[in-house]
Amino acid sequence: MEDQTKKIILTLKKEFESTGMSARSLAEIIGTSHTTVTRMFSFENIPNLDIVVKIAHQLNVDLFKVK
């Protein structure tokens, strides 16, 4: 996994954890399974870009500003 990919996931995970939302709730909102969300945040699997963008949008994370 590339460094930038890790940085993006870590940023999304940090924002997700600060919301207090469950993985199931986030998954339902963005239209995917909670397994997809939990596996992404544990670095087991990287979902397609569409899912990453939907998560970022829901969490108000600007992917272009992740450094």
Contacts in CASP RR format, 6 or more apart in sequence:
PFRMAT RR
TARGET T0000
AUTHOR 0000-0000-0000
METHOD contacts of the structure
MODEL  1
MEDQTKKIILTLKKEFESTGMSARSLAEIIGTSHTTVTRMFSFENIPNLD
IVVKIAHQLNVDLFKVK
1 43 0 8 1.000
1 46 0 8 1.000
4 66 0 8 1.000
5 46 0 8 1.000
6 43 0 8 1.000
7 66 0 8 1.000
7 67 0 8 1.000
8 52 0 8 1.000
8 56 0 8 1.000
8 63 0 8 1.000
8 66 0 8 1.000
9 40 0 8 1.000
9 41 0 8 1.000
9 43 0 8 1.000
9 46 0 8 1.000
11 61 0 8 1.000
11 66 0 8 1.000
12 40 0 8 1.000
12 41 0 8 1.000
12 52 0 8 1.000
12 55 0 8 1.000
12 56 0 8 1.000
12 59 0 8 1.000
12 61 0 8 1.000
13 41 0 8 1.000
15 59 0 8 1.000
15 60 0 8 1.000
15 61 0 8 1.000
16 26 0 8 1.000
16 41 0 8 1.000
16 55 0 8 1.000
16 59 0 8 1.000
19 59 0 8 1.000
22 34 0 8 1.000
23 34 0 8 1.000
23 37 0 8 1.000
23 38 0 8 1.000
23 41 0 8 1.000
24 34 0 8 1.000
26 34 0 8 1.000
26 37 0 8 1.000
26 55 0 8 1.000
26 58 0 8 1.000
27 33 0 8 1.000
27 34 0 8 1.000
27 35 0 8 1.000
27 36 0 8 1.000
27 37 0 8 1.000
28 34 0 8 1.000
29 58 0 8 1.000
30 51 0 8 1.000
30 54 0 8 1.000
30 55 0 8 1.000
30 58 0 8 1.000
31 54 0 8 1.000
32 47 0 8 1.000
32 51 0 8 1.000
32 54 0 8 1.000
36 45 0 8 1.000
36 47 0 8 1.000
36 51 0 8 1.000
37 55 0 8 1.000
39 45 0 8 1.000
39 47 0 8 1.000
40 46 0 8 1.000
40 47 0 8 1.000
40 51 0 8 1.000
40 52 0 8 1.000
40 55 0 8 1.000
46 52 0 8 1.000
52 63 0 8 1.000
53 63 0 8 1.000
55 61 0 8 1.000
56 62 0 8 1.000
56 63 0 8 1.000
END
